[in-house]
Amino acid sequence: MAKKTFILLTIIAMLQCKKKEVNCIQNILIEKPIIDTLYGKIIEDPYRYMEDTEDTIVIDWYKKQTLYAKNKISKIKNRKKIIELQNSLNEKNKEDISRLKITNNNKLFYLKSNNQNLGQLFFRNDFNGKEHFLFNPDDFKKGYVINYFAPNWNGSKIAIAITKNDLEIGDIIVFDVINNKLDSKEIKNCWPSALGGVRWLPNNLGFTYEYIPFIDKKEKNYLLNIETRLHILDQDVSSDINLFSKSNNSEINIKEEDFPEVSFKDEKSKYMFGSVSGASYYADYYYSLIKNIDNKKINWKPLFKKEDLIKRFYIEDDDIIYLTAKGAKNFKICKTSLINPNFENPEILVFEDESSVITDLTLTNRGLFFVKTKNGIEAKLYQLNNKKEITNINLPKKAGNINVSSKGSIYSDLWIEIKGWISEKERYVYNFDLKKFVEQQIVIKNGYKELLSDVIIEELNITSHDGVKVPLSIIYKKGVKLNGNNRVLMRGYGALGFSLKPALNNYLLHWVNEGGIYVVAHVRGGGEKGNSWHKDGSKLTKPNSWKDFIACAEYLIDKSYTSPKKIAISSASAGGILIGRAITERPDLFSAAIVRVGVFNTLRSEFAPNGKNLAKDFGSIQDSLGFKGLLEMDAYYHVKKKENYPAIYLTAGINDSRVVIWQPGKFAAKLQKANISKKPILFNVDFEGGHGFDATKNIKNEELADIMTFALWQTGHPDYQLK
């Protein structure tokens, strides 16, 4: 009902605007300054009242801003062209396979989406076997989607997480594959797609999952004091045991914002592991024998701390094989005893490479396989065999991005997934007899090559403000002249150690197809060049992120790829810090900026849901150094009055559990008040959506069209101007 009313209001507003033959007037919020003094620094916050998510004045402003933004975007010529082309691509690739999982007895489970936009669950008894339909979430609950699933070790049962479209937090249900039957019991308040997932017991009789006590955003304890619970099949959900949590494990230092998790490495292992983590790859780990799970109180033994910088590990008999950045900025692979571990002086299996980062690894009975990636964009695969000899494994094609997987150390199966800037994900299985990879695709996609023919890819290293070399990826079609007049869509992220790896996306596809240059700046704060690359762009060193980004833009201008009036920059989520500070430090350098569900007000991020968790990477205002770093990276604070800002397009999801709506909302309000460039500052709120991960194809296509047409409009494409 609310959606129909909102659509009706939108139509009415657009008709009114058309009738008057003028743009609707954009509503500017009034300022109500709050003054804080922190560590001797006076901080003025004119829109603090927007943090009250129940404030009717603010909610009304969100609605009017959205109406205004939609009206403005709707007037850009040829917006439908983007949607029609994307629909045409979807039609050519009717079946989209995702989240493939293979059990150790070779059963395949995967989601398959069609033009009705819903991911439905299917399985096969082996790769070449007959496909069987299992579950359609929309038949179970109208408007729900699958955002996570996990088969048990033998594929007889599967845990399925369902949620209302794009809300993420939802329910877990269990499907009996053998009897083709759905268990009627629902486990409420779960978020497995973000919090560690579902981990099946080795005996397949139950699983652990994270339970969120408070999921109402109005609650003070929203997203806090999460518990790992144990669910036994055929038992009532009310009997689930609080296995690992702050309340149950007072002897362990678990904070209210932490994510406690209990996991099992494989169906043969005799150990289980408890971890305490947050917004980081690294965690404190504990272990115990699996047989102790029946105890009311598990005696957890410490294994390693987050300071050991262990990103991933495997268990082989009583040994632990792990990937660590401790003493190795580009990571090394080590081994030590699980019973008597020595993480200070372990056996080093694969030493650090000064020029490449070890980005992935897996174990098989033929040895250990690992991936090295140079500058985040050039990947190679290696084998450490049982004789401890390292050899390079020939790939079926040049790879920018490799993911490697297996069933575990007692199996020989080995798979890789390869991605590139202009190629879809391709999956291969390794034939050890032939010593070569063989393609193993469930669905072959087509329709992209013709749009990306004759494309040039340049991989460069440019000099940043302090002399550090920053990787820069540039993609454009042959025939583009470097005359300083090209439209550029420039992307970056630079946060949480996350790497922008080579992968084809719709923004790249459409931008290059419209004759533009697509650019990715692999700035510090990401993980493209190892752990130190992340640390050199976080907390007090966070300015390196946007200074790297600015240096990349200046390089593009100096080398005549483009000019300031032709550059649109884009990111999402924590990448809002990067884009926000780039435009507040150098508003003259860019024509447009686009950020989906972005973080901008880092000084206040600790007071938002999930904020205490993000403080582990951003820093905390509870100490002076943390405050100093947060203040410098706070784009909202750095907005200057009477400044000529570029055109800006911001989005938010009112149900976003990761980035609260007032983060982009406050930034938009302050920019609209301060800007004198007469360029539009648009704010578009999805009143049903969240962070955007689980949005339907239709919604994603609409958002794609909005972002692309805005960027094309503001960078001067003659076919995408206002009607």
C-alpha positions in Angstrom: 0.0 0.0 0.0 2.8 2.4 1.0 4.6 1.7 -2.3 1.4 2.4 -4.4 0.9 5.6 -2.5 4.5 6.7 -3.1 4.3 5.9 -6.8 1.1 7.9 -7.0 2.7 10.9 -5.3 5.6 10.6 -7.7 3.3 10.6 -10.8 1.3 13.6 -9.4 4.5 15.6 -8.7 5.8 14.9 -12.1 2.5 15.9 -13.8 2.5 19.1 -11.7 6.0 19.9 -12.7 5.2 19.3 -16.4 2.0 21.4 -16.2 4.0 24.3 -14.8 6.7 23.7 -17.4 9.4 24.4 -14.8 11.4 22.2 -12.5 10.0 21.5 -9.1 11.6 23.6 -6.4 14.1 21.6 -4.4 13.3 21.8 -0.6 16.4 23.0 1.4 16.4 21.9 5.0 16.9 24.5 7.7 20.0 24.4 10.0 19.7 23.7 13.7 23.4 23.8 14.8 24.7 21.6 17.6 28.1 22.6 19.0 30.5 20.0 20.4 34.0 20.5 21.8 36.1 17.4 21.3 39.7 17.4 22.4 39.8 21.2 22.2 38.3 21.3 18.7 34.9 23.0 18.2 32.6 20.9 16.0 29.5 22.4 14.5 26.8 20.1 13.3 23.9 21.9 11.6 21.9 18.8 10.8 22.3 16.6 13.9 18.6 16.5 14.2 18.4 14.4 11.0 19.8 11.5 13.0 16.3 11.1 14.5 15.0 8.6 11.9 11.4 9.2 13.2 11.5 13.0 12.6 8.5 13.7 10.4 10.1 16.8 9.0 13.1 14.9 7.9 11.1 12.0 6.5 9.0 14.5 4.5 12.3 16.0 3.2 13.5 12.6 2.1 10.3 12.1 0.1 10.4 15.5 -1.5 14.1 15.0 -2.4 13.3 11.7 -4.0 10.4 13.2 -6.0 12.7 16.0 -7.1 15.5 13.6 -8.1 13.3 11.3 -10.0 11.7 14.2 -11.8 15.0 15.6 -12.8 16.5 12.3 -14.0 13.3 11.5 -15.9 13.9 14.5 -18.1 17.2 13.3 -19.4 16.9 12.2 -23.0 17.6 8.5 -23.9 17.4 7.2 -20.3 15.2 4.4 -21.7 18.1 3.5 -24.1 20.1 2.2 -21.1 17.2 0.2 -19.8 16.3 -1.3 -23.2 19.9 -2.3 -23.8 20.2 -3.9 -20.4 16.8 -5.7 -20.9 18.2 -7.0 -24.3 21.3 -8.3 -22.5 19.1 -10.0 -19.9 17.0 -11.6 -22.6 20.1 -13.0 -24.3 21.3 -14.4 -21.0 17.9 -15.6 -19.7 19.5 -17.9 -17.1 21.9 -16.4 -14.6 23.6 -18.9 -12.3 25.1 -17.7 -9.1 26.4 -18.9 -5.7 27.3 -22.4 -6.9 28.2 -24.8 -4.0 29.5 -28.3 -4.5 29.3 -30.9 -1.7 31.9 -33.5 -1.2 29.8 -36.2 -2.8 29.5 -34.0 -5.9 26.0 -32.6 -5.5 25.7 -29.1 -7.0 23.4 -26.4 -5.6 22.9 -23.0 -7.1 20.5 -20.1 -7.7 19.1 -19.5 -11.1 17.5 -16.2 -12.0 15.3 -15.6 -14.9 13.5 -12.6 -16.4 11.1 -12.6 -13.5 14.1 -11.5 -11.4 13.8 -14.1 -8.7 16.7 -16.4 -7.7 15.3 -19.9 -7.4 17.2 -22.9 -5.9 18.2 -25.8 -8.1 20.5 -28.8 -7.7 22.2 -31.6 -9.7 23.5 -34.9 -8.5 26.7 -34.2 -10.5 27.9 -31.6 -12.9 26.5 -33.4 -16.0 23.4 -34.6 -14.2 19.8 -33.6 -14.7 18.8 -30.3 -13.1 16.1 -30.5 -10.4 14.1 -27.5 -9.1 14.1 -27.2 -5.3 12.6 -24.0 -4.0 11.1 -20.7 -5.1 11.0 -18.1 -2.2 8.2 -16.2 -3.8 6.0 -19.3 -3.5 6.8 -19.5 0.2 6.4 -15.8 1.0 5.4 -13.2 -1.6 8.1 -10.7 -2.2 10.9 -12.7 -0.5 14.3 -13.6 -2.0 17.1 -16.1 -1.1 20.1 -14.2 0.1 22.1 -17.2 1.4 22.0 -21.0 1.4 24.2 -23.8 2.7 23.9 -27.5 2.0 25.1 -30.0 4.6 28.1 -32.1 3.9 26.3 -34.8 2.0 23.7 -32.6 0.3 20.7 -34.3 2.0 19.5 -31.0 3.7 20.0 -27.4 2.9 19.6 -24.3 5.1 18.1 -21.4 3.2 18.0 -17.8 4.3 15.1 -15.7 3.0 14.4 -12.0 3.4 12.1 -9.4 2.1 13.6 -7.9 -1.0 16.9 -6.1 0.0 16.3 -6.1 3.8 19.1 -8.7 4.4 18.0 -9.6 7.9 15.4 -12.4 7.7 14.7 -16.1 8.4 16.4 -19.5 8.0 14.4 -22.5 6.8 15.5 -26.1 6.1 14.8 -28.0 3.0 14.9 -31.8 2.9 16.4 -32.6 -0.5 15.9 -36.3 -0.4 12.2 -36.1 0.4 11.7 -32.8 -1.5 10.1 -31.3 1.6 10.3 -28.0 3.4 10.5 -27.9 7.2 7.7 -25.6 8.5 9.9 -24.2 11.3 11.4 -20.8 10.7 14.5 -19.4 12.6 13.9 -15.7 13.0 16.3 -12.7 13.3 19.1 -14.1 11.2 21.6 -12.4 8.8 23.8 -15.2 7.5 24.8 -13.4 4.3 26.8 -10.9 6.5 27.5 -12.7 9.7 29.5 -15.9 9.0 26.7 -17.9 7.5 25.4 -21.3 8.5 27.9 -24.0 9.6 26.7 -27.6 9.5 27.8 -30.1 12.2 30.1 -32.9 10.8 27.3 -35.4 11.5 24.8 -33.3 9.5 22.3 -33.4 12.4 22.3 -29.6 12.9 24.1 -26.3 12.4 25.3 -23.1 14.0 24.0 -19.7 13.1 24.1 -16.1 14.3 21.0 -14.9 16.1 20.3 -11.1 16.4 18.3 -10.3 19.5 17.2 -6.9 18.4 16.3 -6.2 14.7 14.1 -3.2 15.2 16.1 0.0 14.2 14.2 1.9 17.0 15.8 -0.4 19.6 18.9 0.9 21.5 20.5 -2.5 21.2 19.8 -2.9 17.4 22.5 -5.3 15.9 24.2 -5.7 19.3 25.0 -8.7 21.5 24.7 -11.2 18.7 24.7 -14.9 19.7 25.9 -18.0 17.9 23.2 -20.6 18.4 23.1 -24.3 17.8 20.0 -25.7 16.0 19.4 -29.5 16.0 17.2 -30.8 13.2 13.7 -32.0 14.2 13.8 -30.0 17.4 11.8 -26.9 18.1 13.6 -23.6 17.4 12.9 -22.5 21.0 15.3 -25.3 22.1 18.2 -23.8 20.2 21.3 -23.4 22.4 23.2 -20.1 23.0 26.6 -21.6 22.1 28.9 -18.6 21.9 28.2 -15.0 22.9 29.0 -12.2 25.3 26.4 -13.3 27.8 27.4 -17.0 27.6 31.2 -16.6 27.6 32.1 -14.0 30.1 35.6 -15.5 30.3 36.3 -14.3 26.8 36.5 -10.6 25.9 33.5 -10.3 23.6 32.2 -6.8 23.1 28.6 -6.0 22.4 29.3 -5.0 18.8 31.4 -8.1 18.0 30.4 -11.0 15.8 30.9 -14.3 17.7 31.0 -17.4 15.4 31.4 -21.1 15.8 32.6 -23.1 12.7 33.7 -26.5 11.5 36.4 -26.8 8.8 35.2 -30.1 7.3 33.1 -33.2 8.0 36.2 -35.2 9.1 37.7 -32.8 11.6 37.5 -33.4 15.3 37.8 -29.7 16.1 35.5 -26.8 16.2 36.5 -23.1 16.2 35.1 -20.0 17.9 36.0 -16.6 16.6 35.3 -13.0 17.7 35.4 -10.7 14.7 34.0 -7.5 13.2 34.6 -5.2 10.3 38.0 -6.8 9.5 39.5 -9.9 8.0 41.2 -10.7 11.2 39.8 -12.2 14.4 40.5 -13.7 17.8 40.2 -17.5 17.5 39.6 -20.3 20.0 39.2 -24.0 19.6 37.8 -27.1 21.3 37.0 -30.7 20.4 33.7 -31.2 18.6 32.6 -33.8 21.1 32.4 -31.0 23.7 29.6 -29.3 21.9 27.1 -31.3 24.0 28.5 -29.7 27.1 26.5 -26.8 28.6 29.7 -24.9 28.8 32.5 -25.3 26.3 36.1 -24.9 27.5 37.5 -22.8 24.7 41.3 -22.8 24.3 42.9 -19.7 22.8 44.4 -20.4 19.3 45.5 -17.0 17.9 44.7 -13.3 18.1 43.7 -10.8 15.5 47.2 -9.3 15.9 48.6 -12.4 14.3 47.0 -11.1 11.1 45.8 -14.5 10.0 43.4 -14.1 7.1 42.5 -17.7 6.4 43.4 -21.2 7.7 42.9 -24.9 7.1 43.2 -27.9 9.3 45.2 -31.0 8.2 45.2 -33.7 10.9 46.5 -31.8 13.9 48.2 -29.0 12.0 47.0 -25.6 11.0 48.0 -24.2 7.6 47.3 -20.5 7.3 47.7 -17.3 5.3 49.2 -14.4 7.4 50.4 -10.8 6.9 52.4 -10.9 10.2 55.9 -9.9 9.2 54.9 -10.2 5.5 52.9 -7.2 4.0 52.2 -9.3 0.9 51.3 -12.4 3.0 53.0 -15.7 3.5 51.7 -19.2 4.0 52.7 -21.0 7.3 52.2 -24.2 9.2 52.2 -25.0 12.9 50.8 -27.5 15.3 47.3 -27.1 16.5 48.0 -28.8 19.8 51.1 -26.8 20.5 51.0 -23.8 18.2 53.9 -21.5 17.6 52.7 -18.5 15.6 55.9 -16.6 16.5 58.1 -19.1 14.7 56.1 -21.3 12.4 57.2 -23.4 9.5 57.0 -21.2 6.4 55.6 -23.1 3.5 55.5 -20.2 1.0 57.6 -17.1 1.6 56.4 -13.5 0.9 56.8 -12.2 -2.6 57.9 -8.6 -2.7 56.1 -7.9 -6.0 52.9 -9.8 -5.7 50.3 -10.5 -3.0 49.1 -14.0 -2.0 45.4 -13.5 -2.4 43.9 -17.0 -2.2 44.7 -20.6 -1.3 43.2 -24.0 -0.9 44.2 -27.6 0.0 43.9 -30.8 -1.9 45.5 -34.3 -1.6 47.8 -33.2 -4.4 49.2 -30.4 -2.3 48.5 -26.7 -1.7 47.4 -24.3 -4.4 47.7 -20.6 -4.1 47.1 -17.4 -6.1 49.5 -14.5 -6.4 48.2 -11.2 -7.7 50.3 -8.2 -8.8 48.9 -4.7 -8.3 45.4 -6.3 -7.8 45.0 -7.0 -11.5 47.4 -9.7 -12.7 46.8 -13.1 -11.2 48.8 -16.4 -11.4 48.3 -19.9 -9.9 50.9 -22.0 -8.1 51.1 -25.4 -6.6 53.1 -26.5 -3.5 53.2 -30.2 -3.9 53.7 -32.8 -1.2 57.4 -32.7 -1.8 57.3 -29.0 -1.0 58.2 -28.0 -4.5 56.5 -24.9 -6.0 55.5 -24.9 -9.6 53.5 -22.5 -11.8 50.2 -23.9 -13.1 49.3 -23.0 -16.6 46.0 -21.1 -16.9 43.5 -21.5 -19.7 43.7 -17.7 -20.3 45.3 -14.6 -18.9 43.6 -13.8 -15.6 43.1 -10.5 -13.8 41.3 -12.2 -10.9 41.4 -15.8 -9.8 39.4 -17.6 -7.1 40.6 -21.1 -6.2 38.5 -23.8 -4.4 38.5 -27.4 -3.5 36.7 -30.0 -1.3 39.5 -30.2 1.1 42.8 -31.9 1.8 41.5 -35.5 1.4 40.1 -34.8 -2.1 41.9 -34.1 -5.4 39.2 -31.8 -6.9 40.4 -28.3 -7.8 38.4 -25.5 -9.4 39.2 -21.9 -10.4 37.0 -19.0 -11.4 38.6 -16.4 -13.7 37.3 -12.8 -14.2 38.5 -9.9 -16.3 37.5 -6.3 -17.0 35.7 -7.3 -20.2 34.9 -11.0 -19.7 32.3 -12.8 -17.7 33.2 -15.2 -14.8 34.5 -18.4 -16.3 34.8 -21.6 -14.3 37.3 -24.4 -14.9 38.1 -27.8 -13.3 41.7 -29.1 -13.2 42.5 -32.4 -15.0 45.6 -33.7 -13.2 46.2 -36.4 -15.8 46.3 -33.9 -18.7 47.8 -31.2 -16.5 45.3 -28.6 -17.8 42.1 -26.8 -16.9 38.9 -27.8 -18.6 36.0 -25.4 -18.8 33.1 -26.4 -16.6 30.2 -23.9 -17.1 26.6 -24.6 -16.2 25.4 -21.7 -18.4 27.5 -20.0 -21.1 26.7 -16.3 -21.3 26.6 -14.4 -24.5 25.8 -10.9 -25.9 28.6 -9.0 -24.2 31.5 -9.5 -26.7 29.9 -7.5 -29.5 29.6 -4.5 -27.2 33.2 -4.8 -25.9 35.0 -5.6 -29.2 38.2 -3.7 -29.9 38.7 -2.6 -26.4 42.0 -1.4 -25.0 43.0 -2.1 -21.4 45.9 -0.2 -19.9 47.3 -1.1 -16.5 49.5 1.7 -15.2 51.3 2.7 -12.0 51.1 6.5 -11.4 52.9 8.6 -8.9 50.8 9.8 -5.9 51.3 12.9 -3.7 54.1 11.2 -1.7 55.9 9.4 -4.4 54.1 6.0 -3.9 53.1 4.2 -7.1 49.3 3.6 -7.4 47.8 1.1 -9.8 45.4 2.6 -12.3 43.2 0.5 -14.7 42.0 2.3 -17.9 39.5 0.7 -20.3 38.2 2.2 -23.5 37.4 1.3 -27.1 39.9 1.6 -30.0 39.6 4.8 -31.9 39.2 7.0 -28.8 41.5 9.9 -29.3 43.5 11.2 -26.2 42.6 14.8 -26.9 41.5 15.8 -23.4 37.9 15.7 -24.4 36.8 12.2 -23.4 34.1 11.4 -20.8 35.6 9.5 -17.9 33.8 7.4 -15.3 36.3 6.9 -12.5 35.7 4.4 -9.7 37.5 3.8 -6.4 36.8 2.3 -2.9 39.9 2.3 -0.7 38.4 0.9 2.5 38.3 -2.2 4.8 41.2 -3.9 2.8 38.7 -4.7 0.0 40.2 -4.9 -3.5 38.6 -3.7 -6.7 39.5 -6.8 -8.7 39.1 -7.0 -12.5 35.5 -7.9 -13.2 32.9 -7.0 -15.9 30.0 -4.9 -14.5 27.1 -3.1 -16.2 28.6 0.4 -15.5 31.8 -0.5 -17.4 29.8 -2.1 -20.2 27.4 0.8 -20.8 30.0 3.6 -20.3 32.5 2.1 -22.7 29.7 1.3 -25.2 28.8 5.1 -25.1 32.3 5.9 -26.1 33.6 6.8 -22.7 36.7 5.8 -20.7 36.2 3.7 -17.7 38.9 4.0 -14.9 39.5 2.2 -11.7 42.0 3.7 -9.2 43.3 1.1 -6.8 44.0 3.5 -4.0 45.4 2.9 -0.5 42.9 1.6 2.0 42.1 -1.3 -0.2 44.0 -4.6 -0.4 45.4 -4.5 -3.9 49.0 -4.4 -2.7 48.7 -6.3 0.5 48.1 -5.6 4.2 50.2 -2.5 4.3 48.3 -1.0 1.4 45.2 -1.3 3.6 46.9 0.1 6.7 48.4 3.0 4.7 44.9 4.2 3.9 43.0 3.8 7.2 42.6 5.8 10.4 45.3 8.5 10.6 46.7 7.5 7.1 43.2 7.6 5.5 44.0 10.9 3.6 46.3 8.7 1.3 43.1 7.2 -0.1 41.6 10.4 -1.6 45.0 11.9 -2.3 45.8 8.8 -4.4 42.5 9.3 -6.2 43.1 12.9 -6.9 46.6 12.1 -8.2 45.0 9.6 -10.6 42.5 12.2 -11.8 45.4 14.7 -12.4 47.3 12.1 -14.3 44.4 11.5 -16.6 44.1 15.2 -17.2 47.9 15.7 -17.7 48.0 12.9 -20.3 45.0 14.3 -22.2 42.7 11.4 -21.5 40.1 13.9 -20.3 39.5 17.3 -18.6 37.8 18.3 -15.3 34.5 19.0 -17.0 34.4 15.5 -18.3 35.2 13.4 -15.2 32.4 11.7 -13.2 33.6 9.8 -10.1 31.7 7.0 -8.3 31.7 4.6 -5.4 29.5 3.1 -2.8 29.2 2.4 1.0 32.5 3.0 2.7 33.7 4.4 -0.6 31.7 7.5 0.2 34.6 8.6 2.4 36.9 8.5 -0.7 34.5 10.4 -3.0 33.3 12.8 -0.3 36.8 13.9 0.6 37.9 14.1 -3.0 35.2 16.5 -3.9 35.5 18.6 -0.7 39.3 18.8 -1.2 39.3 19.3 -5.0 35.8 20.4 -6.1 37.4 21.9 -9.2 38.7 18.6 -10.5 35.4 16.8 -11.2 32.2 17.4 -13.1 30.0 14.9 -11.2 30.1 12.6 -8.3 27.9 9.6 -7.7 27.7 7.5 -4.5 25.4 4.7 -3.6 24.5 4.3 0.1 27.6 6.1 1.2 29.4 6.9 4.5 30.2 10.7 4.8 29.9 11.7 8.4 32.5 9.5 10.1 32.6 11.6 13.2 29.1 10.3 13.9 29.4 6.8 12.4 30.0 5.3 15.9 26.5 6.4 16.9 24.8 4.6 14.0 23.8 0.9 13.8 27.0 -1.2 13.2 29.0 1.9 13.9 31.0 0.5 16.8 32.0 -2.4 14.6 33.2 -0.1 11.8 35.2 1.9 14.3 37.6 -1.1 14.3 38.7 0.1 10.8 37.7 3.7 10.8 38.9 4.6 14.3 36.9 5.8 17.4 36.2 9.2 18.9 36.8 7.7 22.3 40.5 8.6 21.9 42.2 11.7 20.6 44.1 10.0 17.7 40.9 8.2 16.6 39.1 11.5 16.7 41.8 13.2 14.6 41.6 10.6 11.9 37.8 10.6 11.8 37.7 14.4 11.6 40.0 14.4 8.7 38.1 11.8 6.7 34.7 13.3 7.5 33.4 14.7 4.2 30.3 16.2 5.8 32.4 18.3 8.2 34.6 19.5 5.3 31.7 21.0 3.2 32.5 24.7 2.7 29.9 27.4 2.4 29.6 29.2 -1.0 31.7 26.6 -2.8 31.3 25.6 -6.5 30.7 21.9 -6.1 30.3 19.4 -8.9 27.0 17.8 -9.7 26.2 15.1 -7.1 23.9 12.2 -7.1 23.4 10.3 -3.8 21.3 7.3 -2.9 20.1 5.7 0.3 17.9 2.7 1.4 15.7 3.5 4.3 16.0 -0.1 5.5 19.8 -0.2 5.1 21.4 -2.2 8.0 25.0 -1.3 7.0 24.8 2.5 6.3 22.1 4.4 8.1 20.1 6.8 5.9 21.2 10.0 7.6 24.9 9.4 6.5 24.2 10.4 2.9 21.1 12.5 4.0 23.1 15.0 6.2 25.8 15.3 3.4 23.1 16.0 0.8 21.4 18.6 3.0 24.7 20.5 3.8 25.8 20.4 0.2 22.5 21.8 -1.1 22.9 24.7 1.4 26.5 25.4 0.6 26.7 24.9 -3.2 26.8 27.9 -5.5 27.7 26.2 -8.7 24.1 25.8 -9.8 24.9 22.2 -10.5 22.3 19.7 -9.2 22.7 18.0 -5.8 20.3 15.1 -6.0 19.3 12.7 -3.2 17.2 9.6 -4.1 15.9 7.4 -1.3 14.6 3.8 -1.8 11.7 3.6 0.6 11.6 -0.2 0.5 15.2 -1.1 0.0 18.4 -1.6 1.9 22.0 -1.7 0.9 21.2 -3.0 -2.6 22.8 -6.5 -2.5 19.5 -8.3 -2.9 17.5 -5.9 -5.0 15.7 -7.3 -8.0 16.9 -6.9 -11.6 14.2 -4.4 -12.3 15.3 -2.2 -9.4 19.0 -2.6 -10.3 18.2 -1.7 -14.0 16.4 1.4 -12.9 19.3 2.5 -10.6 21.8 1.7 -13.4 19.8 3.9 -15.8 19.6 6.8 -13.2 23.4 6.7 -12.5 24.5 6.3 -16.1 22.3 9.0 -17.5 23.2 11.4 -14.7 26.9 10.8 -15.4 26.5 11.1 -19.2 24.4 14.2 -18.8 26.9 16.0 -16.5 30.0 15.0 -18.6 28.4 16.5 -21.7 27.2 13.6 -23.8 25.0 15.2 -26.5 22.4 12.4 -26.5 21.8 12.5 -22.7 20.8 16.1 -22.0 17.6 17.4 -20.4 14.6 17.4 -22.6 
